Amino acid sequence: MSAPTVELPSGQKMPVVGLGTSQSRPTEVAEAVKAAIDAGYRHIDCAFKYGNEPEIGAGLKVKFEEGVVKREDMFITSKLWNTFHHPDDVRGAVERSLRSLGLDYLDLYLIHWPMAFKRGDAVFPEDAEGKMMWDDTPFTDTWKALEACVEAGLLKNIGLSNFNSKQIQAVIDVAKVKPAVIQVECHPYLNQKQLLQFSQEKGLVFTAYSPLCHPNRPSTKPRDPSIMEDPKLKPIADKYGKSVAQVVLRWGVQRGAVVIPKSVTPARIQQNIRLFDFALTSEEMATLDGLDVPFRIVHLDWVHHVPEWPFHEPF
Ligand SMILES: NC(=O)c1ccc[n+]([C@@H]2O[C@H](COP(=O)([O-])OP(=O)(O)OC[C@H]3O[C@@H](n4cnc5c(N)ncnc54)[C@H](OP(=O)(O)O)[C@@H]3O)[C@@H](O)[C@H]2O)c1
């Protein structure tokens, strides 16, 4: 089963289900990519930060060589890490991801976070007291450098991740190449209603990361909500003969988001794209809408002192 697509401002089509790859160990991610392509995925969400782009590239290469898919069938995203925001560092970062993935262009490249960390090789450059050090590059300058990479043919579309509405607007205000996508955390416990509406009004495609609220996240505390055990979701899943995960992902795509669930388990990879043979009723959509807490998993609150940390704003 393949996923429907949504059209980006460039005219290119983006599948509404993609495979997430963060925390997929290098030893397992090539197999996950191959299983995903066999299951019908044509969209893979990657990032330099995940430390596994070479292995993702190896998985892609196998499927290209087998003739299962061609490069142009696939929609591949990567992201610019926070230490590479300086305009002099942007093209090198793009080229590094391209080399790792074995590709000569990316379909989408996102600024991973609005904060710029100190330039250099440390992914989290901290001072002697363990405090994050930053760089004063405005993200609008980073955006200009990304536009040059579009011009050079390395990137088909560019976009933003973890930006709040004011920061998105600041990029729109200077952009020659419009941001195509905003990727943020979004699941029933953090439904991002206002940011979803804002993005749709501005013509950006909204991608939901951690769309399953990352059930096995390492930081889970006993009192954190667990989506897989939510008593309101099991009856809906049973009604359609689907899993709770499928109901949650279906809610995501049915409200207009792209979803990028991560899994390295073939059976889950397969089920996470089987979302298009059922539809939730408006009452069921309202039930899921009503689960908002809001509960955020990915907040990087230990760097809240860094300029442009996005979560000071309501959305
Ligand atoms: N832009 C950003 O800053 C950012 C931040 C976070 C994530 N992301 C992207 O979004 C992707 C997804 O987010 P995420 O990895 O945080 O969380 P997620 O997709 O919500 O959850 C992943 C977890 O759910 C499990 N899982 C997957 N399908 C399942 C199913 N059908 N039933 C039960 N459990 C299932 C996976 O286990 P197994 O793998 O063991 O099957 C994994 O432990 C990431 O991989 C990454 O590509 C982006």
The ligand as a MOL file (V3000), in Angstrom:
LIG
                    3D

  0  0  0     0  0            999 V3000
M  V30 BEGIN CTAB
M  V30 COUNTS 48 52 0 0 0
M  V30 BEGIN ATOM
M  V30 1 N 12.4030 17.5850 13.7560 0
M  V30 2 C 12.6480 17.1270 14.9720 0
M  V30 3 O 13.1830 17.8270 15.8410 0
M  V30 4 C 12.2460 15.7230 15.3030 0
M  V30 5 C 12.2080 15.3230 16.6490 0
M  V30 6 C 11.7930 14.0130 16.9250 0
M  V30 7 C 11.4550 13.1520 15.8930 0
M  V30 8 N 11.5440 13.5720 14.5840 0 CHG=1
M  V30 9 C 11.2320 12.6530 13.4700 0
M  V30 10 O 9.9670 12.0380 13.6980 0
M  V30 11 C 10.1340 10.6260 13.7040 0
M  V30 12 C 9.1080 9.9740 14.6050 0
M  V30 13 O 9.1940 10.4480 15.9360 0
M  V30 14 P 9.7380 9.5760 17.1490 0
M  V30 15 O 10.7150 8.5800 16.6590 0
M  V30 16 O 10.1900 10.5560 18.1910 0 CHG=-1
M  V30 17 O 8.4260 8.8960 17.7630 0
M  V30 18 P 7.1710 8.0370 17.2440 0
M  V30 19 O 7.2630 7.7780 15.7890 0
M  V30 20 O 5.9570 8.7020 17.7990 0
M  V30 21 O 7.3670 6.6860 18.0630 0
M  V30 22 C 8.4100 5.7990 17.7880 0
M  V30 23 C 8.3090 4.6200 18.7510 0
M  V30 24 O 7.0530 3.9560 18.5640 0
M  V30 25 C 7.2350 2.5780 18.3460 0
M  V30 26 N 6.2260 2.1890 17.3480 0
M  V30 27 C 6.2070 2.4840 16.0240 0
M  V30 28 N 5.1070 2.0010 15.4350 0
M  V30 29 C 4.3990 1.3570 16.4040 0
M  V30 30 C 3.1790 0.6500 16.3890 0
M  V30 31 N 2.4690 0.4890 15.2730 0
M  V30 32 N 2.7410 0.1210 17.5690 0
M  V30 33 C 3.4670 0.2810 18.7110 0
M  V30 34 N 4.6470 0.9580 18.7710 0
M  V30 35 C 5.1000 1.4910 17.6210 0
M  V30 36 C 8.6550 2.4350 17.8260 0
M  V30 37 O 9.2020 1.1890 18.2030 0
M  V30 38 P 10.1040 0.2270 17.2460 0
M  V30 39 O 11.0180 1.0980 16.4360 0
M  V30 40 O 10.8390 -0.6120 18.2470 0
M  V30 41 O 9.1360 -0.5470 16.4110 0
M  V30 42 C 9.3780 3.5840 18.5370 0
M  V30 43 O 9.8430 3.1770 19.8060 0
M  V30 44 C 11.5880 10.4540 14.1520 0
M  V30 45 O 12.0720 9.1690 13.9560 0
M  V30 46 C 12.2520 11.5320 13.3330 0
M  V30 47 O 12.4050 11.0920 12.0000 0
M  V30 48 C 11.9080 14.8500 14.2860 0
M  V30 END ATOM
M  V30 BEGIN BOND
M  V30 1 1 1 2
M  V30 2 2 2 3
M  V30 3 1 2 4
M  V30 4 1 4 5
M  V30 5 2 4 48
M  V30 6 2 5 6
M  V30 7 1 6 7
M  V30 8 2 7 8
M  V30 9 1 8 9
M  V30 10 1 8 48
M  V30 11 1 9 10
M  V30 12 1 9 46
M  V30 13 1 10 11
M  V30 14 1 11 12
M  V30 15 1 11 44
M  V30 16 1 12 13
M  V30 17 1 13 14
M  V30 18 2 14 15
M  V30 19 1 14 16
M  V30 20 1 14 17
M  V30 21 1 17 18
M  V30 22 2 18 19
M  V30 23 1 18 20
M  V30 24 1 18 21
M  V30 25 1 21 22
M  V30 26 1 22 23
M  V30 27 1 23 24
M  V30 28 1 23 42
M  V30 29 1 24 25
M  V30 30 1 25 26
M  V30 31 1 25 36
M  V30 32 1 26 27
M  V30 33 1 26 35
M  V30 34 2 27 28
M  V30 35 1 28 29
M  V30 36 1 29 30
M  V30 37 2 29 35
M  V30 38 1 30 31
M  V30 39 2 30 32
M  V30 40 1 32 33
M  V30 41 2 33 34
M  V30 42 1 34 35
M  V30 43 1 36 37
M  V30 44 1 36 42
M  V30 45 1 37 38
M  V30 46 2 38 39
M  V30 47 1 38 40
M  V30 48 1 38 41
M  V30 49 1 42 43
M  V30 50 1 44 45
M  V30 51 1 44 46
M  V30 52 1 46 47
M  V30 END BOND
M  V30 END CTAB
M  END
